[in-house]
Amino acid sequence: MRGKQPFEAVVAAHGSTVLRVCRAVLGPADADDAWSETFLSALRAYPDLPADANVEAWLVTIAHRKAIDVTRAAGRRALPVAEVPEAGAAPAADSGGLDSDLAGALGALPPKQKQAIAYHYLAGLAYADVAAIVGGSADAARRAAADGIARLRRGYAAVTTAEGGSR
């Protein structure tokens, strides 16, 4: 039986995937903190992880839980501002290298669709693993991802058409 990799190798192999997932689920502002928290938790639990475990799915599960924690904490926190913005004005967000329209469209998806897309398309997890993380069946995870992709295509196509260009 093969032993487990050193934890540093796990971070090197899966760190970028976990960061992409955190950015897709949380947005760029909170992604780095969630990434750090994910690997801190993983470091503590790694000695007890079975040698044959799917490390990537395990890390994405931890990242999912950290994203929930960050989202809940943000909902409880008051944000001080110098001036109250005009009604309907949205702050510009740093998209972390993503097209801002696409990042905005991804952020507007319902949570299950956003998570299914992030975990399947960005982390490369099978739908059964996605379902284990977000709850439900593999078919439900596949449907959520398909619905999310269709919604992104419609929304993104409308933005690029309105801008008079293609990307």
Secondary structure as UniProt FT lines:
FT   HELIX           7..26
FT   HELIX           28..45
FT   HELIX           46..48
FT   TURN            51..52
FT   HELIX           55..76
FT   TURN            87..88
FT   TURN            96..97
FT   HELIX           100..107
FT   HELIX           111..117
FT   HELIX           118..122
FT   HELIX           127..134
FT   HELIX           138..162
FT   TURN            163..164
//
